[in-house]
Amino acid sequence: MVRTPQGLVVLDPTGKMPGRGAYVCESNECRKAALDKGSLQRALEVPIPVELWAELTGEASRIEEGVSRGKE
């Protein structure tokens, strides 16, 4: 996740976008905890948009499904 130079907060799966970045773990529980505790807000130094909360938790579900399918 990154706060762009324009001040937008977006997901950055490549980790190469310019701006202030924060690593976000892949598990849904971990992401929810980071959002609930405010650690992502502190790391990025801006509020996390409400729309991104749903995207973060939805993205975690897709990542977990892909990992479990790859192991089968």
Number of C-alpha atoms within 10 A of each C-alpha: 20 23 22 15 11 7 13 12 21 17 18 16 11 7 12 9 16 11 16 15 20 18 13 16 11 16 14 18 12 14 20 16 12 16 16 12 11 13 14 22 17 13 14 19 12 13 11 18 12 8 8 13 15 12 13 19 18 12 17 21 14 12 14 14 11 11 10 9 9 8 6 5
